[in-house]
Amino acid sequence: MGKDVRKRSKVQGEIEEREVAVQMRLPLLDALVGLEEDYFSLCVRSGESVLRAMLEADRTEMCGPKWGRGCREIVRAGTTRSEVTLGGRRVGITRPRARRVGGAEVSLPTFRWATGRDPLDRATMSAISAGVSTRGYESTLDPLPPEVDERSTAKSSVSRRFVAMSTAKLKEWLNAPLEDVALEAIVIDGIYFADHCVLVALGITAQGQKKILGLHEGSVENAAVARTLLTSLVKRGLDSSRPMLFGIDGSQALRKAIREVWGNAGVVQRCQVHKLRNVLDHLPETERPRIRSRMRKAYEESNYAKAKAALVRLARELEHDHPGAAASLEEGLEETLTLQRLGIRGALFRTLRSTNTIENLNGSIASYTKNVKRWTGGSMILRWVAASLDHSQRRFRAVRGFSELSKLRAALKREVAAASRIGEEKAA
């Protein structure tokens, strides 16, 4: 049975809208059941016929009809074997050629569109994002007809594409300008791979959107690594004189780096969840439920003075029997109550009082990299983290309580202004 399939195409503004007639013999639906080739193979053959017709239509438009007379600048030049992207791999086709009188070959618009590697790159990244290893990539693709040549599906090819794409994404993270990014808070945390630590900075904009700001690799989560990360953000355009809330897990190295780079403009909120865990680690199992309940009640108290009084009282009670727990509770106590002191309430308080916004991101990184069995160095780690961040940011949503960020901005300005006055008075 013959069928006239009409194909319309517009290729990046270069191919005018036109109709291409293609004659193909398609089996009856009932006969498909008995065919050894599957439906995908049929679609491949049909698509190849359509593509050949479109390429020939390009050449006819440039060179005129075959055997036609007349003087033209572009003439037919036979055919050659080429490749296009299809179904996550490169497949071979026979491509018509055209040349200018004098020898220079002319590219056909349809071929420039069909040969683009972007679809192949997207297929590779999507497969790896879904947990497919480079070795197993080929097995996820639908089989082509036996006579169709295919490339770019082997482990080495997939690996090379991933290395190139993740390297490009890493450069993007490390060099993207930040002058026009208005941030209200920055959350920093580290994730470990073997003996390497990668610090990730996640910003929260004035509209409540999460934005990956940068990352930096080091052997441990120390002040030098954190200082380098923060300094790079300033060099790329962030204003270190703008009051900023920093959410951290309690690392002294991070605290020191923030003080060195941001000075008084950096207001720190220590993660209450991390502080609770640290205190409980110093207690016997029998004492933990009671202390956990009291600390949670204090942290949920909206009144700063009452919350601080409850924690100080608890620390004094622990001093005799559990001095380690008492010391852990007192260390950085003031910074665990920063949001209460600033008067932040409700959903925004619950969002910013912990580092859960970036802990979830770290979990996504761990899931993304689970198939890697051996890390060969910091460069490989950074590439994989960058690819994971690119995948994760597509699912970012506005933080809870983002409508209250203007109140946070005003409170930070008051806090920083008060700290500056105190510093001036001491200096005088």
C-alpha positions as CSV (number, residue, x, y, z in Angstrom):
1,M,0.0,0.0,0.0
2,G,1.4,3.4,-0.9
3,K,1.1,6.4,1.4
4,D,1.9,10.0,0.7
5,V,3.5,11.5,3.8
6,R,3.9,15.3,3.7
7,K,6.6,16.8,5.9
8,R,6.9,20.4,6.8
9,S,10.2,21.7,8.3
10,K,11.7,25.0,9.4
11,V,15.4,24.6,10.4
12,Q,16.7,27.5,12.6
13,G,15.2,30.1,10.3
14,E,17.3,28.8,7.4
15,I,14.7,26.5,5.8
16,E,11.6,28.2,4.4
17,E,8.3,26.5,5.1
18,R,7.7,24.0,2.3
19,E,6.2,20.6,1.6
20,V,8.3,17.5,0.8
21,A,6.5,14.5,-0.7
22,V,7.8,11.1,0.3
23,Q,6.6,7.8,-1.1
24,M,7.0,4.8,1.4
25,R,5.6,1.3,1.5
26,L,4.1,0.6,4.9
27,P,2.8,-2.8,5.9
28,L,-0.8,-3.2,7.0
29,L,-1.4,-3.0,10.7
30,D,-2.4,-6.7,10.9
31,A,0.8,-7.7,9.1
32,L,2.9,-5.8,11.7
33,V,2.3,-8.6,14.2
34,G,4.2,-11.1,12.0
35,L,7.1,-8.9,11.2
36,E,10.4,-9.6,12.9
37,E,11.4,-6.0,13.0
38,D,9.8,-3.9,15.7
39,Y,7.9,-0.7,15.6
40,F,11.0,1.4,16.4
41,S,12.9,-0.1,13.4
42,L,10.0,0.8,11.2
43,C,10.0,4.4,12.5
44,V,13.8,4.6,11.8
45,R,13.4,3.5,8.2
46,S,10.5,6.0,7.7
47,G,12.4,8.8,9.4
48,E,15.4,8.1,7.2
49,S,13.3,8.3,4.1
50,V,11.9,11.6,5.2
51,L,15.3,13.0,6.0
52,R,16.7,11.9,2.6
53,A,13.8,13.7,0.9
54,M,14.3,16.8,2.9
55,L,18.1,16.8,2.1
56,E,17.3,16.3,-1.6
57,A,14.8,19.1,-1.5
58,D,17.5,21.4,0.0
59,R,19.8,20.5,-2.9
60,T,17.2,21.0,-5.5
61,E,16.4,24.4,-4.1
62,M,20.1,25.4,-4.3
63,C,21.0,23.7,-7.6
64,G,17.8,23.4,-9.5
65,P,16.2,20.2,-10.7
66,K,18.3,17.3,-11.7
67,W,19.5,17.5,-15.4
68,G,18.1,21.0,-15.6
69,R,19.7,23.5,-17.8
70,G,20.9,27.0,-16.8
71,C,23.9,28.7,-15.2
72,R,24.0,28.3,-11.5
73,E,26.7,29.1,-8.8
74,I,25.9,25.9,-6.9
75,V,26.0,22.4,-8.6
76,R,25.3,18.9,-7.5
77,A,28.3,16.9,-6.3
78,G,27.2,13.3,-5.7
79,T,26.7,11.7,-2.3
80,T,28.8,10.8,0.7
81,R,28.4,8.8,4.0
82,S,27.6,11.0,7.0
83,E,26.1,10.8,10.4
84,V,23.1,12.3,12.2
85,T,21.9,12.0,15.8
86,L,19.0,9.6,16.4
87,G,17.7,8.0,19.6
88,G,20.8,8.8,21.7
89,R,23.4,7.6,19.2
90,R,25.0,8.6,15.9
91,V,23.6,6.7,12.8
92,G,25.0,6.6,9.3
93,I,23.1,8.1,6.3
94,T,23.9,8.8,2.7
95,R,24.0,12.5,2.3
96,P,23.6,14.4,-1.0
97,R,26.3,17.0,-1.6
98,A,26.4,20.4,-3.3
99,R,29.4,22.6,-4.3
100,R,30.0,26.1,-5.5
101,V,31.5,26.4,-8.9
102,G,35.2,26.4,-8.0
103,G,35.2,23.7,-5.4
104,A,33.9,24.9,-2.0
105,E,31.3,22.6,-0.6
106,V,27.9,24.1,0.5
107,S,26.3,22.8,3.7
108,L,22.6,21.8,3.4
109,P,20.5,23.5,6.1
110,T,18.6,20.3,7.0
111,F,21.9,18.4,7.5
112,R,23.2,21.1,9.8
113,W,20.1,20.7,11.9
114,A,20.1,16.9,11.9
115,T,23.8,16.5,12.6
116,G,23.7,18.7,15.8
117,R,25.2,16.9,18.8
118,D,23.0,18.7,21.4
119,P,20.3,15.9,21.3
120,L,23.0,13.3,21.8
121,D,24.5,15.3,24.7
122,R,21.1,15.6,26.3
123,A,20.5,11.9,26.0
124,T,23.8,11.2,27.7
125,M,23.2,13.5,30.6
126,S,19.6,12.3,31.1
127,A,20.8,8.7,31.2
128,I,23.6,9.4,33.7
129,S,21.2,11.5,35.8
130,A,18.8,8.5,35.9
131,G,21.6,6.4,37.3
132,V,22.7,4.6,34.2
133,S,26.5,3.9,34.1
134,T,28.5,4.7,31.1
135,R,29.1,1.0,30.5
136,G,25.3,0.3,30.5
137,Y,24.3,3.3,28.3
138,E,24.1,1.2,25.1
139,S,21.7,-1.3,26.7
140,T,19.1,1.4,27.4
141,L,18.7,2.3,23.7
142,D,16.1,0.7,21.4
143,P,17.8,-1.6,18.9
144,L,18.2,-0.3,15.3
145,P,17.7,-2.4,12.2
146,P,20.8,-4.6,11.5
147,E,21.8,-2.7,8.4
148,V,21.9,0.7,10.1
149,D,25.4,1.7,11.3
150,E,25.6,3.3,14.8
151,R,28.3,5.0,16.9
152,S,28.8,6.9,20.1
153,T,27.2,4.3,22.3
154,A,30.3,2.6,23.7
155,K,31.5,3.2,27.2
156,S,34.5,5.3,26.1
157,S,32.4,7.5,23.8
158,V,29.8,8.1,26.5
159,S,32.5,8.8,29.0
160,R,34.3,11.3,26.7
161,R,31.0,13.2,26.2
162,F,30.2,13.3,29.9
163,V,33.7,14.6,30.7
164,A,33.4,17.3,28.1
165,M,30.0,18.4,29.2
166,S,30.7,18.3,33.0
167,T,33.9,20.2,32.4
168,A,32.0,22.9,30.6
169,K,29.4,23.0,33.4
170,L,32.2,23.3,36.1
171,K,33.7,26.3,34.3
172,E,30.2,27.8,34.2
173,W,29.8,27.5,37.9
174,L,33.3,28.9,38.7
175,N,33.1,31.9,36.3
176,A,29.5,33.0,36.1
177,P,29.2,36.7,37.1
178,L,27.3,37.5,40.2
179,E,27.0,41.4,40.0
180,D,23.3,41.4,39.3
181,V,22.4,38.7,41.8
182,A,20.5,40.1,44.9
183,L,20.9,37.6,47.7
184,E,19.4,37.6,51.2
185,A,21.1,34.5,52.5
186,I,23.9,32.0,51.7
187,V,24.0,28.5,53.0
188,I,27.4,26.6,52.9
189,D,28.1,23.0,53.6
190,G,30.6,20.4,52.5
191,I,30.3,16.9,51.1
192,Y,33.1,14.3,51.3
193,F,34.5,12.0,48.7
194,A,37.3,9.7,49.9
195,D,39.9,12.2,51.3
196,H,38.4,15.2,49.4
197,C,35.9,17.7,50.7
198,V,33.8,19.9,48.3
199,L,32.3,23.0,49.7
200,V,29.1,24.2,48.0
201,A,27.6,27.6,48.4
202,L,23.8,27.9,47.8
203,G,22.3,31.4,47.6
204,I,18.7,32.5,48.3
205,T,17.6,35.5,46.3
206,A,15.3,38.3,47.2
207,Q,12.5,36.4,45.4
208,G,13.1,33.2,47.4
209,Q,14.8,31.3,44.5
210,K,17.7,29.0,45.3
211,K,20.8,29.5,43.2
212,I,24.1,27.6,43.1
213,L,26.8,30.2,43.6
214,G,30.0,28.1,43.5
215,L,32.0,25.2,44.8
216,H,35.6,24.6,45.9
217,E,37.5,21.4,46.5
218,G,40.0,20.8,49.4
219,S,41.4,18.0,51.5
220,V,39.5,19.0,54.6
221,E,36.7,21.5,55.5
222,N,39.1,24.2,56.8
223,A,39.3,28.0,56.9
224,A,41.6,28.2,53.8
225,V,39.2,26.3,51.6
226,A,36.2,28.2,52.9
227,R,38.0,31.5,52.5
228,T,38.9,30.7,48.9
229,L,35.3,29.9,48.1
230,L,34.0,33.1,49.6
231,T,36.7,35.2,48.0
232,S,35.9,33.8,44.6
233,L,32.3,34.8,45.1
234,V,33.4,38.4,45.9
235,K,35.7,38.5,42.8
236,R,32.8,37.4,40.6
237,G,30.6,40.3,41.8
238,L,29.0,39.6,45.2
239,D,29.2,42.7,47.5
240,S,30.8,41.7,50.7
241,S,29.7,44.9,52.3
242,R,26.0,44.0,51.8
243,P,24.5,42.5,55.0
244,M,24.1,38.8,54.5
245,L,22.8,35.9,56.6
246,F,25.1,32.8,56.4
247,G,23.7,29.4,57.3
248,I,26.4,27.0,58.4
249,D,26.5,23.7,60.3
250,G,28.7,25.0,63.1
251,S,32.1,24.6,61.5
252,Q,34.6,26.9,63.1
253,A,36.5,27.0,59.9
254,L,33.5,28.4,58.0
255,R,32.8,30.9,60.8
256,K,36.4,32.2,60.6
257,A,36.3,32.5,56.8
258,I,33.0,34.4,56.9
259,R,34.4,36.8,59.5
260,E,37.6,37.4,57.4
261,V,35.8,38.0,54.1
262,W,32.4,39.6,55.1
263,G,33.4,41.1,58.4
264,N,30.5,42.5,60.5
265,A,28.3,42.3,57.4
266,G,28.2,38.5,57.7
267,V,25.6,37.4,60.2
268,V,25.7,33.7,61.0
269,Q,22.9,31.4,61.8
270,R,24.2,28.1,63.2
271,C,22.2,25.1,62.3
272,Q,20.0,24.2,65.3
273,V,19.6,20.6,64.0
274,H,23.4,20.1,64.0
275,K,23.7,21.6,67.5
276,L,21.0,19.3,68.9
277,R,22.8,16.3,67.5
278,N,26.2,17.4,68.8
279,V,24.8,17.9,72.3
280,L,23.0,14.5,72.3
281,D,26.2,12.8,71.2
282,H,27.7,13.7,74.7
283,L,24.8,12.1,76.6
284,P,23.9,8.6,77.5
285,E,20.9,7.1,75.7
286,T,18.7,7.4,78.8
287,E,19.1,11.1,79.0
288,R,18.7,12.0,75.3
289,P,14.9,12.0,75.0
290,R,14.5,14.5,77.9
291,I,17.3,16.8,76.7
292,R,16.1,16.6,73.1
293,S,12.6,17.7,74.1
294,R,13.9,20.7,76.1
295,M,16.2,21.9,73.4
296,R,13.5,21.6,70.7
297,K,11.1,23.6,72.8
298,A,13.7,26.3,73.3
299,Y,14.6,26.5,69.6
300,E,10.9,26.7,68.7
301,E,10.4,29.6,71.1
302,S,9.9,32.8,69.0
303,N,11.0,35.1,71.9
304,Y,14.7,35.5,71.8
305,A,15.2,36.2,75.5
306,K,13.1,33.3,76.6
307,A,14.8,30.9,74.2
308,K,18.3,31.9,75.4
309,A,17.3,31.7,79.0
310,A,15.9,28.2,78.6
311,L,19.2,27.0,76.9
312,V,21.4,28.7,79.5
313,R,19.4,27.1,82.3
314,L,19.7,23.7,80.6
315,A,23.5,24.1,80.2
316,R,23.9,24.9,83.9
317,E,21.9,21.8,84.8
318,L,24.2,19.6,82.7
319,E,27.5,21.0,84.0
320,H,27.8,18.6,87.0
321,D,26.9,15.2,85.4
322,H,27.6,15.9,81.7
323,P,30.1,18.8,81.3
324,G,30.9,17.8,77.7
325,A,27.2,18.2,76.7
326,A,27.1,21.5,78.6
327,A,30.2,22.9,76.8
328,S,28.8,21.8,73.5
329,L,25.5,23.5,74.2
330,E,27.2,26.8,75.3
331,E,29.6,26.8,72.3
332,G,28.0,29.1,69.7
333,L,24.7,29.3,71.6
334,E,24.2,32.9,70.6
335,E,24.5,32.1,66.9
336,T,22.0,29.3,67.0
337,L,19.4,31.9,68.0
338,T,20.2,34.5,65.4
339,L,16.9,34.3,63.7
340,Q,15.0,34.7,67.0
341,R,17.1,37.8,67.8
342,L,16.4,39.2,64.3
343,G,12.6,38.7,64.9
344,I,12.1,36.2,62.0
345,R,9.1,34.0,62.5
346,G,6.9,31.4,60.8
347,A,7.8,29.5,57.6
348,L,11.0,31.5,56.8
349,F,12.3,30.8,60.3
350,R,11.7,27.1,59.8
351,T,13.5,27.3,56.5
352,L,16.6,29.1,57.6
353,R,17.2,27.8,61.2
354,S,18.9,24.7,59.7
355,T,21.0,23.8,56.8
356,N,18.4,21.4,55.4
357,T,18.1,23.4,52.2
358,I,21.7,22.4,51.3
359,E,21.6,19.0,53.1
360,N,18.9,17.9,50.6
361,L,21.2,19.1,47.8
362,N,24.1,17.0,49.2
363,G,21.8,14.0,49.2
364,S,21.1,14.6,45.5
365,I,24.8,14.7,44.8
366,A,25.4,11.5,46.7
367,S,22.6,9.8,44.7
368,Y,23.9,11.2,41.4
369,T,27.4,9.9,42.0
370,K,26.5,6.5,43.5
371,N,27.7,4.5,40.4
372,V,31.2,5.9,40.6
373,K,33.4,3.2,42.2
374,R,36.7,4.9,42.1
375,W,37.6,8.6,42.3
376,T,40.8,9.4,40.4
377,G,41.3,13.0,41.8
378,G,39.8,16.3,42.7
379,S,39.1,17.3,39.1
380,M,36.9,14.3,38.5
381,I,35.1,14.9,41.8
382,L,34.4,18.6,40.9
383,R,33.1,17.6,37.4
384,W,30.7,15.1,38.8
385,V,29.5,17.5,41.5
386,A,29.0,20.2,38.9
387,A,26.9,17.9,36.7
388,S,24.9,16.8,39.7
389,L,24.2,20.5,40.7
390,D,23.1,21.2,37.1
391,H,20.7,18.3,37.3
392,S,19.4,19.3,40.8
393,Q,18.8,23.0,40.1
394,R,16.2,22.2,37.5
395,R,13.9,21.0,40.4
396,F,14.6,24.0,42.6
397,R,11.5,25.7,44.0
398,A,11.1,28.9,46.0
399,V,11.9,28.5,49.7
400,R,9.1,28.4,52.2
401,G,8.3,31.8,53.7
402,F,10.0,33.8,50.9
403,S,7.4,36.6,51.2
404,E,9.1,37.5,54.5
405,L,12.6,38.0,53.1
406,S,12.1,41.7,53.0
407,K,11.8,41.6,56.8
408,L,15.0,39.6,57.0
409,R,16.7,42.3,54.8
410,A,15.6,45.1,57.2
411,A,16.6,43.1,60.3
412,L,20.1,42.3,58.9
413,K,20.6,46.0,58.2
414,R,19.7,46.9,61.8
415,E,21.9,44.1,63.1
416,V,25.0,45.2,61.1
417,A,24.5,48.9,61.8
418,A,24.3,48.1,65.6
419,A,27.5,46.0,65.4
420,S,29.3,48.8,63.6
421,R,28.3,51.3,66.2
422,I,29.6,49.0,69.0
423,G,32.8,48.5,67.1
424,E,33.3,52.3,66.7
425,E,32.6,52.9,70.4
426,K,35.2,50.3,71.4
427,A,37.7,51.8,69.1
428,A,37.1,55.3,70.5
